[in-house]
Amino acid sequence: REQIFSIGHSAHSIFTLGTVLVLDYLFLVSQNSILLKQQIYSKFSAISKVIWLGLGIDFLSVALVFQEALQLTPKFFFMQTVIGILIVNGVLLAGPIARQFQASLREGGVLLEKWKLAGDVAGVISISSWSTITFVDFFHNMKLEYYQFLGLYAALIVTLFCAHSFLETFHHREESALDKVS
């Protein structure tokens, strides 16, 4: 049972965190190419299904070692909170946000600023959440209170969003400078 749990638990990280990292990379690389956007945006639904599969594998693997997995600790409640956030975020990403990104392709790849912001926030929440789950899961003896876990998680989301915004601003300045030289 424990070996099946370990295999399932490891596989879920590949399907979830691994897929999110690849998707984020592809998304960032595609920003300046309508052709890449067409290819990547059309795959959002399939990629989302891989992430949901990973979450399902995690639930099944945890169910196999019920006694050890369901210790009602602050860590457990925090992880369930993050999974709940991931589910809501995933529904938004795979639904209205993905549809807006795909619709933008019919308008020459131009996306309304509010949908771009929604996609950026949802992407940061996704990568932060999967990274948090993987990291916290790795350390079995973490003894923090629920609010401490939540505070660190919120700080990670804010930090990654600020880093993303900074890198995007830096990238746009670099593009503008290259356009002036051309």
Steps between C-alpha positions, in 0.01 A plus 500: 500500500769746595697432184189566287446817704858613434472431128166680474617787712813546288306466174254767606788750530601428141143544375432810709810704582688370195216584264447844656871582464503391134178690429634816666820476298311448173263782583785743567690395186190547284433862599661651188379248244143465377590161349625366834196645677272316255675172575519543878162660568326222307660247738377666823211255538717190451769635733238577762380138482853377574511719811156372614625144441797573726271632771286187470809278529597689815156449655510127418852450632416680825188287542718186496673596825199654670632488858824688434357742247212640701661630815296807587790741542542863393712369211216273384242781513738735321562246223123453459458878478765520226336212312167682522663816365657294222166350402328840478801651323517204260134535410553871426820435303353216295169682450448872452867602500600237242200593282602868508857415406377283212252768388782755494660303218206588275581866570866477405623380838391817680372422848312746719716614790255368763518148351876517477511599867255219588721252312813631672344478848354155434833378362689628804245341733533173311879481508513625859242247614651195332847601618368549853329162505813328372728683743281459809437135413874437486552615859301261715580661836405862428354637821341831404158632591235529230527880485881472463463263205240735350721806553800336332279382212355850450851648514614255232209596273567873545876456450457293183242743361733794565790311340282414201389863463859625528625252240215586267567874534872439444421288192273772354767767557754278327259450207438875475872570495549244221213654303662847527831360374330332204 
